[in-house]
């Protein structure tokens, strides 16, 4: 409500997009213009009486980027406009945004999409390939779970098919159970196995395709068998996974002597003879899941993983790349490379920096972040991809920021400098605040940035006096007084 001079009562405000605060004298006071992202109807009257704030967030896919404006801007297809946000945001990958969308919609199961700004569920969507799983909202297809096979267009892990008993999947994503591998001798493979499981010391498994530990048999009384024993003759002494082995001087390797007992009848390949075998580990950045390798044919560590010296699925498995990092093929550490500043990732196993997500507006992300590192500090606004706490942008000259507000996202959230004040860009990290126009000047305009000049506080004109700081209108000299200089 408001009243004019001489009025005996207050009038209900009918102006749109202005807040009628206590003491208002007009229906549309310029300094009470409604904030961006908001609409103010009937001077803050909600139908039952005056409201405290008198503001309502823009909604239903509409936005307002101008103070004192209306929620009359429509969110276009390919963007989304959250309620109260003063602009539009680009639709992220794995989603689509139809016109007037308040929030992105996830792509359906069985599809993935890396496109920004998709306008429909078919815009940029790609069918999930065989060997992978694509739940709703997928940006990068997920590898089929270990021990299972995934045909094309698999939407959830529950739709994957488990490798049957006596078989295992190995390291690569499978597209059908026909690709499951037969269980190794000296091991057993329950249904859903990624790799064969060791047989215990004192037990052996003389044939492949044994699915359960109960399929193993005991060794003959008085004879010894190490881990993974396939038969009494072989004694399980194949070159282990993650190594390649060459024959050398006639001496048994020390590591196969367990409990003070030595096999004494065969070497690692089942040949009779007291040979020593040199075990050569696969170098860092490579790995191997095969046994009995006699030459250096180790596999390159796949992207998204890290492989240390001697990596194998039995005793030293591959390490999935940690969140906040990505691992190219051949990586040696699970923190091989950090997501660059201005991005973050909370996902394990990223294969390249393209999987790192842009830091959202209003926040900043340091190098290697698993989540946004912090909120944009007061006095700044942070666009998408801001790299540090001081990487935001200060409000421009003629505006300032509320020192109590953090997390500003756009310049539209900066407050216009009020009349009687000027707002220069503050030096260093000092906060920008309005400064009253000094004595001898006045200002009846908003958004001033200095004293003097076209965008600054004006000098007091002849015939007037300006004896108060922050003066909006100069005071005319009274009868019997004059002022003949500009001050």
C-alpha positions as CSV (number, residue, x, y, z in Angstrom):
1,X,0.0,0.0,0.0
2,X,1.1,3.6,-0.5
3,X,0.0,7.2,0.2
4,X,0.6,10.5,-1.5
5,X,1.3,13.8,0.4
6,X,-1.8,15.0,2.2
7,X,-3.6,11.7,1.9
8,X,-5.6,10.6,4.9
9,X,-5.3,6.8,4.1
10,X,-3.1,4.4,2.2
11,X,-4.0,3.0,-1.2
12,X,-3.6,-0.7,-2.2
13,X,-0.9,-0.8,-4.9
14,X,-2.0,-2.0,-8.3
15,X,1.4,-1.7,-10.1
16,X,3.0,-4.8,-11.4
17,X,6.7,-5.7,-10.7
18,X,7.2,-3.2,-7.9
19,X,7.3,-4.0,-4.2
20,X,5.4,-1.4,-2.0
21,X,7.4,-1.4,1.1
22,X,6.7,0.5,4.3
23,X,6.6,4.3,3.6
24,X,6.0,4.0,-0.2
25,X,4.6,7.2,-1.7
26,X,4.0,6.0,-5.3
27,X,2.6,2.9,-6.9
28,X,5.8,2.1,-8.7
29,X,8.9,3.4,-6.7
30,X,12.0,2.9,-8.9
31,X,14.2,1.8,-6.0
32,X,11.8,-1.0,-5.1
33,X,11.8,-2.7,-8.6
34,X,11.2,-6.4,-8.3
35,X,14.3,-8.6,-8.4
36,X,15.4,-10.6,-11.4
37,X,13.8,-14.1,-11.5
38,X,10.8,-12.7,-9.6
39,X,7.5,-11.1,-10.3
40,X,5.7,-8.7,-8.0
41,X,1.9,-8.4,-8.4
42,X,-0.5,-5.9,-6.8
43,X,2.2,-4.2,-4.8
44,X,2.9,-7.3,-2.8
45,X,-0.8,-8.0,-1.9
46,X,-1.5,-11.8,-2.0
47,X,-5.3,-11.5,-2.0
48,X,-5.6,-11.8,1.8
49,X,-3.5,-8.8,2.8
50,X,-0.1,-7.2,2.5
51,X,2.8,-9.7,2.2
52,X,6.2,-9.1,3.9
53,X,8.2,-9.5,0.6
54,X,5.6,-9.4,-2.1
55,X,7.6,-11.5,-4.5
56,X,6.9,-14.7,-6.4
57,X,9.4,-16.8,-8.3
58,X,9.0,-17.1,-12.0
59,X,7.9,-20.6,-12.9
60,X,6.3,-22.9,-15.6
61,X,9.4,-22.4,-17.9
62,X,9.3,-18.6,-17.7
63,X,12.1,-16.3,-16.5
64,X,12.8,-12.6,-15.9
65,X,16.3,-11.3,-16.5
66,X,15.6,-7.7,-15.7
67,X,14.9,-5.9,-12.4
68,X,11.4,-4.5,-12.5
69,X,10.6,-6.8,-15.4
70,X,8.0,-9.5,-15.8
71,X,8.2,-13.3,-16.1
72,X,7.5,-13.0,-19.8
73,X,10.6,-14.7,-21.3
74,X,9.9,-18.3,-22.4
75,X,12.5,-21.0,-21.9
76,X,13.4,-22.4,-25.4
77,X,13.8,-26.0,-26.3
78,X,17.3,-27.3,-25.5
79,X,17.4,-25.2,-22.3
80,X,15.8,-25.4,-18.9
81,X,14.7,-22.6,-16.5
82,X,14.5,-23.5,-12.8
83,X,11.9,-21.5,-10.8
84,X,13.3,-18.1,-9.7
85,X,16.4,-18.4,-11.9
86,X,17.0,-15.2,-13.9
87,X,18.0,-16.9,-17.2
88,X,18.1,-20.1,-19.1
89,X,20.6,-23.0,-18.6
90,X,21.8,-25.3,-21.4
91,X,20.4,-28.8,-21.2
92,X,23.1,-31.2,-20.0
93,X,24.2,-34.5,-21.7
94,X,22.1,-37.6,-20.9
95,X,19.0,-35.4,-20.8
96,X,16.6,-33.5,-23.1
97,X,14.7,-30.2,-22.5
98,X,11.5,-29.4,-24.4
99,X,10.3,-25.8,-24.6
100,X,9.2,-24.3,-21.2
101,X,11.1,-27.0,-19.2
102,X,11.8,-26.1,-15.6
103,X,14.3,-29.0,-15.2
104,X,16.0,-31.5,-17.6
105,X,14.4,-34.9,-18.4
106,X,16.6,-38.0,-18.3
107,X,17.0,-39.9,-21.5
108,X,15.2,-43.3,-21.2
109,X,16.9,-46.6,-20.4
110,X,18.7,-48.3,-23.3
111,X,20.1,-45.0,-24.7
112,X,22.9,-42.6,-23.9
113,X,23.6,-39.1,-25.1
114,X,26.6,-36.8,-24.9
115,X,25.0,-33.8,-26.6
116,X,24.4,-30.5,-24.8
117,X,21.1,-28.8,-25.6
118,X,19.1,-31.8,-26.8
119,X,15.5,-30.8,-27.5
120,X,13.8,-34.2,-27.4
121,X,14.4,-37.9,-26.4
122,X,15.6,-38.6,-29.9
123,X,17.9,-35.6,-30.3
124,X,21.5,-37.0,-30.1
125,X,20.4,-40.2,-28.3
126,X,22.3,-43.3,-29.3
127,X,21.2,-46.9,-28.7
128,X,23.2,-48.7,-25.9
129,X,25.9,-50.9,-27.6
130,X,26.4,-54.6,-26.9
131,X,28.7,-55.2,-23.8
132,X,27.4,-52.2,-22.0
133,X,24.5,-51.0,-19.8
134,X,22.6,-47.7,-20.2
135,X,20.3,-46.8,-17.3
136,X,18.1,-43.6,-17.6
137,X,20.2,-40.4,-17.9
138,X,23.3,-42.2,-19.2
139,X,26.1,-40.0,-20.7
140,X,28.8,-42.7,-21.1
141,X,27.7,-46.4,-21.3
142,X,28.7,-48.5,-18.3
143,X,30.6,-51.7,-18.8
144,X,28.6,-54.9,-18.4
145,X,28.9,-56.1,-14.8
146,X,31.7,-58.7,-14.2
147,X,30.5,-62.3,-14.7
148,X,27.7,-61.2,-16.9
149,X,26.9,-60.6,-20.6
150,X,24.9,-57.6,-22.0
151,X,23.3,-57.7,-25.4
152,X,22.7,-54.4,-27.3
153,X,20.0,-52.1,-25.8
154,X,20.5,-53.3,-22.3
155,X,19.0,-50.7,-19.9
156,X,19.7,-52.0,-16.4
157,X,22.1,-54.5,-14.8
158,X,19.2,-56.7,-13.9
159,X,18.7,-57.3,-17.6
160,X,22.2,-58.7,-18.0
161,X,22.7,-62.5,-18.4
162,X,24.9,-64.3,-15.9
163,X,27.7,-66.5,-17.1
164,X,26.7,-70.1,-16.2
165,X,28.4,-72.4,-13.7
166,X,31.8,-73.8,-14.9
167,X,32.4,-70.6,-17.0
168,X,33.7,-67.0,-16.3
169,X,33.6,-63.7,-18.1
170,X,37.3,-62.4,-17.9
171,X,38.2,-58.8,-18.2
172,X,36.4,-57.6,-21.3
173,X,32.7,-56.7,-21.4
174,X,30.7,-59.6,-22.9
175,X,27.9,-59.3,-25.5
176,X,26.5,-62.8,-25.0
177,X,26.9,-65.8,-22.7
178,X,28.4,-67.6,-25.8
179,X,31.5,-65.5,-25.1
180,X,31.9,-66.8,-21.5
181,X,35.2,-68.7,-21.1
182,X,35.6,-72.3,-19.7
183,X,36.9,-72.6,-16.2
184,X,40.6,-73.2,-15.8
185,X,42.1,-76.5,-14.5
186,X,43.0,-76.1,-10.8
187,X,40.2,-73.7,-10.2
188,X,36.4,-73.7,-9.8
189,X,33.8,-71.2,-11.3
190,X,30.4,-70.6,-9.7
191,X,27.7,-68.9,-11.8
192,X,28.5,-65.2,-12.4
193,X,32.3,-65.6,-12.0
194,X,34.5,-62.9,-13.5
195,X,37.6,-65.1,-12.9
196,X,38.2,-68.7,-11.7
197,X,38.7,-69.1,-8.0
198,X,41.8,-70.8,-6.5
199,X,41.6,-74.4,-5.2
200,X,42.9,-74.8,-1.6
201,X,46.3,-76.2,-0.8
202,X,45.9,-80.0,-0.5
203,X,43.1,-80.1,-3.1
204,X,43.4,-80.3,-6.9
205,X,41.1,-80.1,-9.9
206,X,42.3,-82.3,-12.7
207,X,39.9,-81.0,-15.4
208,X,38.6,-77.8,-16.8
209,X,34.9,-76.8,-16.5
210,X,34.6,-77.5,-12.8
211,X,32.1,-75.1,-11.3
212,X,32.2,-75.7,-7.6
213,X,34.8,-76.2,-4.9
214,X,33.2,-79.5,-4.1
215,X,34.3,-80.8,-7.6
216,X,38.0,-80.8,-6.3
217,X,39.6,-83.9,-5.0
218,X,42.2,-84.5,-2.3
219,X,45.8,-85.3,-3.1
220,X,47.3,-88.8,-2.3
221,X,48.5,-89.2,1.2
222,X,51.9,-87.8,1.7
223,X,52.0,-85.8,-1.5
224,X,51.9,-82.0,-1.6
225,X,50.0,-79.6,-3.9
226,X,50.3,-75.8,-3.9
227,X,47.5,-73.4,-4.8
228,X,45.7,-73.8,-8.2
229,X,46.7,-77.5,-8.4
230,X,45.4,-79.2,-11.6
231,X,47.1,-82.6,-11.1
232,X,49.7,-84.3,-9.0
233,X,52.1,-84.4,-12.0
234,X,51.7,-80.7,-12.9
235,X,51.3,-79.6,-9.2
236,X,49.8,-76.4,-10.5
237,X,53.1,-74.9,-11.4
238,X,52.1,-73.0,-14.4
239,X,53.5,-69.5,-14.9
240,X,51.0,-67.4,-12.9
241,X,48.8,-64.6,-14.4
242,X,50.5,-61.2,-14.6
243,X,53.9,-62.9,-15.4
244,X,55.8,-64.5,-18.2
245,X,58.4,-67.2,-17.4
246,X,61.7,-68.4,-18.9
247,X,63.6,-71.6,-18.0
248,X,67.0,-71.1,-16.4
249,X,69.5,-72.9,-14.1
250,X,68.6,-76.3,-12.6
251,X,67.2,-75.2,-9.3
252,X,63.6,-75.1,-8.0
253,X,62.2,-71.5,-7.5
254,X,62.2,-70.6,-3.8
255,X,58.7,-69.3,-3.9
256,X,57.1,-72.7,-4.7
257,X,58.5,-74.3,-1.6
258,X,55.7,-74.1,0.9
259,X,55.8,-75.6,4.4
260,X,59.3,-77.0,3.8
261,X,58.0,-79.4,1.1
262,X,59.2,-79.4,-2.5
263,X,57.3,-81.1,-5.4
264,X,60.5,-82.5,-7.0
265,X,58.8,-84.2,-9.9
266,X,57.8,-81.6,-12.5
267,X,58.4,-78.1,-13.6
268,X,55.8,-75.4,-14.3
269,X,54.8,-76.7,-17.7
270,X,54.5,-80.3,-16.5
271,X,57.9,-81.4,-17.8
272,X,59.9,-83.8,-15.7
273,X,63.2,-82.1,-14.6
274,X,64.6,-79.9,-11.9
275,X,64.4,-76.6,-13.8
276,X,64.3,-73.1,-12.3
277,X,61.8,-70.8,-13.9
278,X,62.4,-67.0,-13.8
279,X,59.2,-65.1,-13.3
280,X,59.1,-61.7,-15.1
281,X,56.2,-59.5,-14.0
282,X,54.2,-57.5,-16.5
283,X,55.5,-53.9,-16.4
284,X,53.5,-51.0,-14.9
285,X,50.8,-50.0,-17.4
286,X,50.2,-53.6,-18.5
287,X,48.5,-56.7,-17.1
288,X,47.6,-60.3,-18.0
289,X,44.9,-62.7,-16.9
290,X,46.4,-65.8,-18.7
291,X,48.6,-68.5,-17.2
292,X,51.6,-70.3,-18.7
293,X,52.9,-67.3,-20.7
294,X,56.5,-67.9,-21.9
295,X,57.1,-64.5,-23.6
296,X,56.3,-60.9,-22.9
297,X,52.9,-60.6,-24.4
298,X,51.3,-58.6,-21.6
299,X,48.1,-56.7,-22.4
300,X,47.9,-52.9,-22.2
301,X,46.0,-51.7,-19.2
302,X,42.6,-50.6,-20.5
303,X,41.4,-47.0,-20.3
304,X,39.6,-46.2,-17.0
305,X,42.0,-48.5,-15.1
306,X,45.5,-48.4,-13.6
307,X,48.0,-51.3,-13.6
308,X,51.0,-51.6,-11.3
309,X,53.9,-54.1,-11.8
310,X,52.6,-57.7,-12.1
311,X,48.9,-56.8,-12.4
312,X,46.7,-59.9,-12.6
313,X,43.2,-60.9,-11.5
314,X,44.3,-63.3,-8.8
315,X,46.6,-61.4,-6.4
316,X,47.0,-57.9,-7.8
317,X,44.0,-56.8,-9.8
318,X,43.6,-53.7,-11.9
319,X,42.6,-50.5,-10.0
320,X,39.7,-48.5,-11.2
321,X,40.5,-44.8,-11.8
322,X,39.5,-42.8,-8.7
323,X,36.9,-40.0,-8.8
324,X,38.3,-36.6,-9.7
325,X,40.7,-38.3,-12.1
326,X,40.8,-40.0,-15.5
327,X,43.1,-42.8,-16.7
328,X,44.1,-43.2,-20.4
329,X,45.0,-46.7,-21.7
330,X,48.3,-47.8,-20.2
331,X,48.0,-45.8,-16.9
332,X,50.1,-46.9,-14.0
333,X,48.3,-45.0,-11.1
334,X,44.6,-44.7,-10.3
335,X,45.2,-41.0,-9.9
336,X,47.0,-40.8,-13.2
337,X,45.6,-37.5,-14.4
338,X,43.4,-35.0,-12.5
339,X,40.2,-33.5,-13.9
340,X,41.2,-29.9,-14.9
341,X,40.3,-26.9,-12.8
342,X,36.7,-25.8,-13.6
343,X,35.5,-29.4,-13.8
344,X,34.8,-32.2,-11.3
345,X,33.8,-35.9,-11.3
346,X,32.4,-38.2,-8.7
347,X,32.6,-41.2,-11.0
348,X,35.0,-44.1,-10.8
349,X,36.8,-45.3,-14.0
350,X,36.8,-42.2,-16.2
351,X,38.6,-42.9,-19.5
352,X,39.4,-39.3,-20.5
353,X,38.9,-35.7,-19.4
354,X,35.8,-35.5,-21.5
355,X,34.0,-37.4,-18.7
356,X,34.8,-34.6,-16.2
357,X,31.7,-32.4,-15.7
358,X,31.7,-28.6,-15.9
359,X,31.6,-26.8,-12.6
360,X,28.0,-25.5,-12.1
361,X,27.3,-21.7,-12.0
362,X,27.5,-20.2,-8.6
363,X,30.4,-22.6,-7.5
364,X,34.1,-23.2,-8.3
365,X,36.0,-26.4,-8.8
366,X,39.7,-26.9,-8.1
367,X,41.8,-29.4,-10.1
368,X,41.1,-33.0,-9.3
369,X,37.7,-32.2,-7.5
370,X,35.2,-35.0,-6.8
371,X,32.5,-32.3,-6.2
372,X,32.3,-28.5,-6.5
373,X,35.0,-27.2,-4.2
374,X,33.1,-24.3,-2.8
375,X,30.4,-21.6,-3.2
376,X,31.3,-18.4,-5.1
377,X,32.3,-15.8,-2.5
378,X,30.4,-12.7,-1.7
379,X,31.0,-9.8,-4.1
380,X,31.5,-12.1,-7.1
381,X,29.4,-14.2,-9.5
382,X,30.7,-17.4,-10.9
383,X,29.9,-18.6,-14.4
384,X,29.8,-22.3,-15.3
385,X,33.4,-23.7,-15.2
386,X,34.9,-21.3,-12.6
387,X,38.3,-22.6,-11.6
388,X,38.9,-21.1,-8.1
389,X,37.4,-19.0,-5.3
390,X,39.1,-15.9,-6.8
391,X,38.2,-16.9,-10.4
392,X,34.7,-15.4,-10.2
393,X,33.8,-12.0,-11.8
394,X,33.2,-8.9,-9.7
395,X,30.0,-6.9,-10.2
396,X,30.7,-4.2,-12.8
397,X,31.0,-0.5,-12.0
398,X,27.7,1.1,-11.2
399,X,26.5,-2.0,-9.4
400,X,27.4,-3.9,-6.2
401,X,26.7,-7.2,-4.5
402,X,25.0,-7.9,-1.2
403,X,27.9,-8.8,1.2
404,X,25.7,-11.4,2.9
405,X,25.0,-13.3,-0.3
406,X,27.3,-16.0,-1.8
407,X,26.8,-18.3,-4.8
408,X,25.8,-15.7,-7.3
409,X,25.6,-17.1,-10.8
410,X,25.1,-14.2,-13.3
411,X,25.7,-10.4,-13.5
412,X,22.0,-10.0,-13.3
413,X,22.2,-10.8,-9.6
414,X,24.3,-7.6,-9.0
415,X,22.4,-4.8,-7.4
416,X,22.1,-1.4,-9.2
417,X,23.8,1.4,-7.3
418,X,21.1,3.6,-5.7
419,X,20.6,7.4,-6.1
420,X,22.8,9.6,-4.0
421,X,25.6,7.0,-4.3
422,X,28.3,5.8,-6.6
423,X,29.8,2.3,-7.0
424,X,33.3,2.0,-8.4
425,X,35.0,-1.4,-9.0
426,X,36.8,-2.2,-5.7
427,X,40.5,-3.0,-5.7
428,X,41.9,-6.4,-4.9
429,X,39.6,-8.7,-3.0
430,X,37.7,-5.8,-1.2
431,X,33.9,-6.0,-1.5
432,X,32.2,-3.5,-3.7
433,X,29.7,-1.3,-1.7
434,X,27.8,1.9,-2.5
435,X,29.7,5.1,-1.5
436,X,27.6,8.3,-0.8
437,X,28.2,11.2,-3.1
438,X,30.5,13.7,-1.2
439,X,29.5,17.2,0.1
440,X,29.4,19.6,-2.9
441,X,27.8,17.1,-5.2
442,X,24.5,15.4,-5.7
443,X,23.0,12.5,-7.7
444,X,19.5,11.8,-8.9
445,X,20.4,8.9,-11.0
446,X,21.1,5.2,-10.3
447,X,24.1,3.1,-11.5
448,X,26.8,5.8,-11.0
449,X,30.3,4.6,-10.9
450,X,32.5,7.7,-9.9
451,X,32.5,11.3,-8.8
452,X,32.2,13.7,-11.7
453,X,31.9,12.9,-15.4
454,X,29.0,11.5,-17.3
455,X,28.6,8.5,-15.0
456,X,29.4,10.1,-11.7
457,X,28.0,12.4,-8.9
458,X,27.3,15.9,-10.3
459,X,28.9,19.1,-9.0
460,X,26.4,21.4,-7.2
461,X,25.2,24.1,-9.7
462,X,25.2,27.9,-9.3
463,X,22.4,29.2,-7.1
464,X,22.2,26.0,-5.1
465,X,23.9,24.4,-2.1
466,X,24.9,20.8,-1.5
467,X,26.0,20.7,2.1
468,X,25.0,17.1,2.8
469,X,26.7,13.9,1.6
470,X,24.5,11.6,-0.4
471,X,22.3,14.4,-1.6
472,X,19.8,13.5,-4.3
473,X,18.5,17.0,-5.2
474,X,20.5,20.3,-4.7
475,X,18.9,22.9,-2.4
476,X,18.2,26.3,-3.8
477,X,19.8,29.3,-2.0
478,X,17.4,31.1,0.1
479,X,16.3,34.8,-0.1
480,X,19.3,37.1,0.6
481,X,21.9,34.3,-0.3
482,X,23.6,33.4,-3.5
483,X,26.1,30.9,-4.8
484,X,28.0,32.0,-7.9
485,X,30.3,29.0,-8.3
486,X,29.9,25.4,-9.2
487,X,30.8,23.3,-6.2
